[in-house]
Amino acid sequence: MNAASLKVAVAQINATLLDIEANLGVHADYIEQARNLGAELLLFPELSLTGYQLGRNTPAAAMAPDDPRLLALARQAPEMLVVVGFVEQAGPGEYYNAAAYLQGGRVAGVHRKLNLPTYGGLEEGKWFHRGDDIPLVESKAGWRAATLICADMWNPALVHCAMLRRPELLLSPVNSASAIVSDAFSNERNWLTNVTFYAMIYGTPVLMANRYGPELDARFWGGSRILGPRGEELAVAEDRECLISAELSLEAIAQARFDHPAIRDGDTPLIRKLLPG
């Protein structure tokens, strides 16, 4: 695969709550499937190694970025960028809802969730610390990705800040359950609107990885997808645990951004001027 294209994959799985060993085994299976497809980037859902409704068990699910279990997973596909969801232990009592970048047989970096929801059935602000940066990660030369975890994508300012760094693609690992916000708020319909809008407006492919299946009283609805830089669907997951893949093109991204230069015309000085003091 040359630098003009990137083969990407999304794993739509259901994590077993607090059973990290079982979840590591599922990850290993999907990494092997992605390798067999020739994928160069593989995205798992939010908190894919731990499950979502951790509550006061959050410390028991946490691990440091140099945890031997993460390193062992990284060594399974050193040629691929694998993005997994985990609880990062950064210090005593300091825990982050995070995504680990596994690459070259090591943990190459970590993204910490920025926007911790505390509405509807969501209460992440009670258990996690908040991240404060959007680091880019390079899958291979010419292909950099920004990651925004679930509710990060519902803060337009965060998406704008991420895209002003000019990544070639946007990764969106999520844990979206039906009616978890409210009965009137359709996660299924609104997530499709969300990721399609950002792909189109910024001329960027978007990889969305959601879970599929039950956890306690929640039902995760899936809907994982890979969108092209005009919001077009390149791959959509079926209603089951599965792997989807697509090939992205730098030329297609360039054409989309030339037609609609939202990043070029971001006008950061004007935005700074208009922000309330």
C-alpha positions, 0 to 999 in steps of 0.5 A, spaced: 500 500 500 503 506 497 502 513 501 497 515 497 492 511 500 490 508 507 487 501 508 483 502 515 478 498 519 473 498 525 472 493 530 464 493 532 465 489 538 461 488 545 466 489 551 465 484 557 464 489 563 470 489 568 473 482 564 480 485 561 482 478 560 476 476 556 476 483 552 484 482 550 482 476 547 477 479 543 482 484 541 487 479 539 482 476 534 480 482 531 487 485 530 488 478 526 482 479 522 484 486 520 492 484 519 489 478 514 485 484 510 491 488 510 489 494 514 494 499 516 489 502 522 484 499 526 479 502 531 476 499 537 470 503 540 471 507 547 473 503 553 473 497 549 478 493 554 473 495 560 466 496 558 463 502 560 458 502 566 464 502 571 462 507 576 466 506 583 469 500 580 473 505 575 480 504 579 480 496 578 479 497 571 485 502 570 492 501 567 498 505 566 500 506 559 506 501 560 502 496 562 504 489 560 498 487 557 497 493 553 504 492 550 503 485 549 497 487 545 501 492 541 506 487 539 501 483 536 501 487 530 507 492 530 506 494 523 499 497 524 496 503 528 491 500 533 487 504 537 484 501 543 479 504 549 482 503 556 482 507 563 488 510 564 491 511 571 496 517 570 497 518 578 494 516 585 486 517 584 487 520 577 483 516 571 482 518 564 477 515 559 482 514 554 485 511 547 491 508 547 495 508 540 499 501 539 504 502 534 511 499 532 510 494 538 509 499 543 504 504 546 506 510 542 501 515 545 494 516 549 488 521 547 484 523 553 477 524 553 476 532 553 468 532 554 465 528 560 458 528 559 453 528 566 446 528 563 441 523 562 444 516 564 451 519 563 455 520 569 463 520 567 464 527 570 464 523 577 469 518 575 474 521 570 479 526 570 478 531 564 483 531 558 486 537 555 489 536 549 488 533 542 495 530 540 495 527 532 498 520 531 501 518 524 499 511 521 504 512 516 507 518 512 502 523 510 497 520 514 495 523 521 489 522 525 486 526 531 481 522 536 475 525 539 472 520 544 464 520 544 461 526 547 468 530 544 464 529 538 458 533 541 462 539 542 463 543 535 469 547 538 473 541 540 472 538 533 474 545 530 480 545 534 482 538 532 481 539 524 485 546 525 491 541 526 490 539 519 489 531 520 488 527 514 482 523 518 478 523 524 477 517 529 471 517 533 471 511 538 464 511 542 459 508 547 452 509 544 447 506 547 439 507 545 435 512 549 441 513 554 440 521 553 433 521 553 427 517 550 426 523 545 434 524 543 435 518 538 442 516 538 442 512 532 439 518 528 443 523 531 450 520 531 449 519 523 447 526 522 453 528 527 459 524 523 456 525 516 456 533 517 463 533 520 466 529 514 463 533 509 464 540 512 471 539 513 473 534 507 475 529 512 474 521 512 471 519 519 472 512 522 466 511 528 467 505 532 461 503 536 459 497 541 454 492 539 450 488 544 448 489 552 451 491 558 447 491 564 441 496 563 444 499 556 443 496 549 449 499 545 446 499 538 452 499 533 452 503 527 459 503 526 461 506 519 467 509 515 465 515 511 469 518 506 471 526 505 464 528 502 460 524 508 459 518 503 459 511 506 464 507 504 463 501 509 457 500 514 457 495 520 451 490 520 447 489 526 452 484 530 459 484 532 463 485 526 469 488 522 469 493 517 474 496 512 475 501 507 481 504 503 482 512 503 485 516 498 489 522 499 487 525 492 479 524 494 481 528 501 485 534 497 479 534 492 474 535 497 478 540 501 479 544 495 472 544 493 470 546 500 476 549 504 473 549 511 480 548 514 483 554 510 478 559 512 477 557 519 479 564 521 482 563 528 484 570 529 476 572 528 474 566 532 479 569 538 476 576 537 469 573 538 469 569 544 467 572 550 472 574 555 
